[in-house]
């Protein structure tokens, strides 16, 4: 079997066989197929696509390129959640404790943030002492005892994806649904959960810019999940403005805690209720979406979800007192209000640019090796549809020094677009795909 023949076959619109896909992924992971040939194949896939069977075969070949996580030592139904990335996305910090409080085990592998999007692992490390690099034995023990564990991804999990993603990033071959689906689902399937729920973002702050693109990706993800024998659902959500109000690691933790305390409602809570209802119904622990949402809301009302977050932090060597006392979380020494220079209704907030404001302050990474400041970021006071008067605060800047704070305030002002007329806020939940 020759890689050149497979490239030509896909270039001409042919479907690759299971054996051909396995040969390609095994060879590339082992270093036997060079980058330039795999680049050509990726471009052929961008142009010609893949059918469902090919996409499943590609996903499974990537799953088996390294170790897989066997969750059989964990009792009960195991669930996992994935977001395609966004600004201010602290959903896992809220959703996972809520679901665990309702009886579903959460065994989650998460990553760090790079660029303008934040990582769940970085946010959790805002809790003093929190450790994400726990052993497999400790991971299983925590899920069985506490109901939840969130750990960093291991280097041996889906090595084909790490290598292939880095190649796609520099060869203009990221935007291909089969390649995106196989990248996401290979990691989820290798992680071993019974139920997988996916939060597919669309809008200016997301990779998928339109609801149509997001719907296509959501359908592809759920099809592969089902074909692989998993219970799977996807929720399509808006990312034309940051999710919630806080952007920045410790600031997002504080907002997540506020939701779990029942103090903050709105789109962030709605997203967690929708994703959580998918998990509980797919897991068979709720007969309907409404029943599931009531269970999840009770976990907030009775405090059990907040206690689960504290249990998670303590089980991974963190200071759980910070769940109840936010003064124990990292905080920036300087705060500054970004005052609006005009009046009107907020028509648009450039979500990606807001993420870059936080990154400018030190809250994000330029490279994987970059150190981040957990205390800095932005807390927005005005969202799309809100009325703003001249001189009113658009948001609070949390910075390490006054110079950076002033620069960030100017950058934040540029993220806002105004209208003289009232603006109708678009639907946040765009759809659910099962």
Secondary structure as UniProt FT lines:
FT   HELIX           3..11
FT   TURN            12..13
FT   HELIX           18..29
FT   TURN            30..31
FT   HELIX           35..48
FT   HELIX           52..63
FT   TURN            64..65
FT   HELIX           71..73
FT   STRAND          78..83
FT   TURN            87..88
FT   HELIX           91..101
FT   TURN            102..103
FT   STRAND          105..110
FT   TURN            115..116
FT   HELIX           120..124
FT   TURN            125..126
FT   TURN            128..129
FT   HELIX           136..146
FT   STRAND          148..152
FT   TURN            155..156
FT   HELIX           159..169
FT   TURN            170..172
FT   HELIX           177..190
FT   TURN            191..192
FT   STRAND          195..202
FT   TURN            204..205
FT   HELIX           211..227
FT   TURN            228..229
FT   STRAND          231..238
FT   STRAND          246..247
FT   HELIX           249..260
FT   TURN            261..262
FT   HELIX           267..282
FT   TURN            283..284
FT   HELIX           289..301
FT   HELIX           304..315
FT   TURN            316..317
FT   HELIX           320..323
FT   HELIX           326..328
FT   STRAND          334..339
FT   STRAND          344..349
FT   HELIX           351..358
FT   HELIX           359..363
FT   TURN            368..369
FT   TURN            374..375
FT   STRAND          377..380
FT   TURN            384..385
FT   STRAND          387..388
FT   TURN            390..391
FT   STRAND          393..399
FT   HELIX           402..414
FT   STRAND          416..419
FT   STRAND          429..433
//
